[in-house]
C-alpha cells in the first residue's frame, strides 16, 4: 500500500490549505500625503499608548487619538477631521471627529475642558500605561536635568536639534544633520536606512545668522545663531531635504513614505533652548568649493 501525497493545495489530511496573499500597501492618487497607513501609527513617548500621526495644512505633524469620537463628547477646540491624508481643525459636518492625543494623554494636563466621557477614556489609557510599565514593555521618557546637556554635545558643541535654512524658511530638525534619515519605503517594505546627507550630493554650510523676526512677530535682540544653510543649493536639492529623502528615493517619486518628515517650523520665541551662538566643531561636511 502506497501513501498518496497530498496536493499542494491541501493538507496531509485532505483539508483545504488556505493561503493569505500579502496585500501591497499603496498611496491613493487623491491623497495629498505620501505617507503609508502603516507609517502613521506610533506610540506616545510619555504614556506608551497608540497614536496616529498626520500632517496638518501647515505641514506640521499632529498626533491624533486612533479612534473616532462623537462630536458631542469632544470640545469644539479639539475637533479634527481628515481629508485626503491631511488633518484639519474643526469638524467636517459629520457626527464624528478625531481629537489630539494630548487631550487624552494620562501624563499630560489637558489644556481644554473635558467631560465625563473623555475623563473615562483618560483613565483607561492610564490603566494601559500602568500595565505596560509593570510588564517592562514601556519606559516613560524622563525630562532631562538640563537643557544644555540634552541639546548639545559637550565635546563637539554641536546642537542635537539644529536649525536648518531651506526654501526661504527655517526649520528645527529632530536629529543631528548626519542622523537625518530617509523616510521612503524600500522594496522590502522597510524604511530606508540611508541618510539625507549623502556623500555624493552637495551639502550645506554652517553659518552664523541673525535670529531676526518671525512671521510678523516682534524683533528679537540682534543675536547670531548657528544655522545649517542650504539656501545656496539648487531648488531640487532643497526640496529633497524638505521631503527628507535620500538621492536614490528622490529620483523615484512613486515610492511612498513610511514616516513623516521630521521638520518643525523654527520659532525663535518657542525654540529659544535650541539657539546656539557658536558653530559646531568639527562641523558637518561642507559644500565643495565653499
HELIX and SHEET records of a PDB file:
HELIX    1   1 UNK A   37  UNK A   39  5                                   3    
HELIX    2   2 UNK A   71  UNK A   73  5                                   3    
HELIX    3   3 UNK A   76  UNK A   78  5                                   3    
HELIX    4   4 UNK A  101  UNK A  104  1                                   4    
HELIX    5   5 UNK A  116  UNK A  134  1                                  19    
HELIX    6   6 UNK A  147  UNK A  151  1                                   5    
HELIX    7   7 UNK A  177  UNK A  179  5                                   3    
HELIX    8   8 UNK A  235  UNK A  243  1                                   9    
HELIX    9   9 UNK A  247  UNK A  250  1                                   4    
HELIX   10  10 UNK A  272  UNK A  274  5                                   3    
SHEET    1   A 3 UNK A  41  UNK A  43  0                                        
SHEET    2   A 3 UNK A  50  UNK A  56 -1                                        
SHEET    3   A 3 UNK A  61  UNK A  64 -1                                        
SHEET    1   B 4 UNK A  41  UNK A  43  0                                        
SHEET    2   B 4 UNK A  50  UNK A  56 -1                                        
SHEET    3   B 4 UNK A  86  UNK A  89  1                                        
SHEET    4   B 4 UNK A  80  UNK A  83 -1                                        
SHEET    1   C 2 UNK A  69  UNK A  70  0                                        
SHEET    2   C 2 UNK A  96  UNK A  97 -1                                        
SHEET    1   D 5 UNK A 205  UNK A 210  0                                        
SHEET    2   D 5 UNK A 224  UNK A 229 -1                                        
SHEET    3   D 5 UNK A 163  UNK A 166  1                                        
SHEET    4   D 5 UNK A 169  UNK A 173 -1                                        
SHEET    5   D 5 UNK A 263  UNK A 265 -1                                        
END                                                                             
